[in-house]
Amino acid sequence: MKLRNMLKVICMSSLFLMTSAANAGELAVIINTKNPAVGLSALEVKQLYLKNNTHWGNGKKVRPSAFNYEADLATQFYKQVLSMTPTEVERHWIELQYGKALKPPVQLDDDEAMIKFVSKFKGAVGFVDAASAAGNAKVKVLLIVRY
């Protein structure tokens, strides 16, 4: 009987791990191809995205872009890179907008719109599903985040 229960636990654990692995995804933090930045850490991306640093190393103004605060990919970006909830991110931008007259990120609808925006502006930074950025000559991948 103990062996049977142990086998049940092993099977359930394996099923849970397989389901978790199947649901795992990756997002790519992307920048304009003309931006010379390479290999930034999640902390450095956070500083840029939240405009704690307002300019890139090349002097270009940082132009963050995002999806709706409640979009699944945005939630993962906020959690994994910014260590914040969507509500905290929204509150942060409201405070910057009224306190320092800084504009919040441009809100875009999908990966295609994000790639188009980032490819158009040299100071832009955004995030997309990693599969959308893979091999895309219009943008440069700065960081891959697994979730």
C-alpha positions in Angstrom: 0.0 0.0 0.0 2.8 2.4 0.8 4.4 1.7 -2.5 1.2 2.4 -4.3 0.8 5.8 -2.5 4.4 6.7 -3.3 3.9 5.9 -7.0 0.9 8.1 -7.0 2.9 11.0 -5.5 5.7 10.5 -8.0 3.2 10.4 -10.9 1.4 13.6 -9.7 4.7 15.4 -9.2 5.9 14.4 -12.7 2.7 15.6 -14.2 2.9 18.9 -12.3 6.5 19.4 -13.5 5.7 18.6 -17.1 2.7 21.0 -17.0 4.9 23.8 -15.5 7.6 23.3 -18.1 5.0 23.3 -20.9 3.6 26.6 -19.6 7.0 28.3 -19.2 7.7 31.0 -21.7 10.3 33.6 -22.6 10.1 37.3 -23.2 12.7 39.4 -25.0 13.6 42.9 -24.0 14.2 44.7 -27.3 15.9 47.9 -28.4 16.5 49.7 -31.7 19.2 48.1 -33.8 21.1 51.5 -33.9 21.3 51.5 -30.1 24.9 50.4 -29.1 23.8 48.9 -25.8 24.5 45.2 -25.4 24.0 42.6 -22.7 22.3 44.7 -20.0 21.2 43.0 -16.8 17.6 42.9 -15.6 18.5 45.6 -13.0 19.9 47.9 -15.7 16.8 47.4 -17.8 14.6 48.2 -14.7 16.5 51.5 -14.2 15.9 52.5 -17.8 12.3 51.3 -18.0 11.3 53.1 -14.8 13.3 56.2 -16.0 15.6 56.2 -13.0 18.1 56.6 -15.9 16.5 58.8 -18.5 19.2 58.5 -21.2 21.1 55.6 -22.8 24.9 55.6 -22.8 24.8 57.1 -26.3 22.8 60.1 -25.0 19.5 59.2 -26.6 16.4 59.7 -24.5 14.9 56.4 -23.1 11.5 55.7 -24.6 9.9 52.8 -22.8 6.9 51.0 -24.4 4.6 48.5 -22.9 1.3 46.6 -23.3 -1.8 47.2 -21.2 -0.9 46.8 -17.5 -3.0 43.7 -17.2 -1.7 41.9 -20.3 -0.1 38.5 -19.5 3.3 39.4 -21.0 3.3 42.8 -19.3 2.5 41.1 -16.0 5.5 38.7 -16.5 7.8 41.6 -17.5 6.8 43.6 -14.4 7.2 40.6 -12.1 10.5 39.2 -13.5 12.3 42.4 -14.6 10.8 45.2 -12.5 9.9 43.1 -9.4 6.6 44.9 -9.3 2.9 44.2 -9.8 0.9 45.9 -12.6 -0.7 48.1 -10.0 2.7 49.2 -8.6 4.0 50.0 -12.1 0.9 52.0 -12.9 1.2 53.9 -9.6 4.9 54.6 -10.4 4.1 56.2 -13.7 1.3 58.3 -12.3 3.7 59.6 -9.7 6.4 60.4 -12.3 3.8 62.0 -14.6 2.6 64.4 -12.0 5.7 64.8 -9.9 8.4 65.1 -12.7 6.2 65.6 -15.8 7.6 62.4 -17.3 5.5 60.5 -19.8 4.4 56.9 -19.1 5.4 54.2 -21.6 3.6 54.2 -24.9 0.8 51.5 -24.7 0.9 49.1 -27.7 -1.5 46.3 -28.7 0.7 43.4 -29.7 4.2 42.2 -30.5 4.1 43.5 -34.1 3.2 47.0 -32.9 6.0 46.8 -30.3 8.6 45.8 -32.8 7.5 48.6 -35.2 7.7 51.2 -32.4 11.1 50.1 -31.2 12.5 49.9 -34.7 11.3 53.5 -35.4 12.9 55.2 -32.3 16.6 54.9 -31.5 15.9 55.3 -27.7 13.0 52.9 -27.5 12.9 49.9 -25.3 10.1 47.3 -25.2 9.4 43.7 -24.6 7.8 41.0 -26.7 7.4 37.2 -26.7 10.9 35.9 -27.4 9.7 34.0 -30.5 8.6 37.3 -32.1 12.0 38.8 -31.7 14.0 35.7 -32.7 15.8 36.5 -36.0 13.9 39.8 -36.4 16.3 42.2 -38.1 14.2 45.2 -37.1 15.2 45.1 -33.4 18.0 43.9 -31.2 17.4 41.6 -28.3 18.9 43.1 -25.1 17.8 40.5 -22.6 15.9 37.2 -22.6 13.7 36.5 -19.5 12.3 33.1 -18.7 9.1 32.8 -16.8 
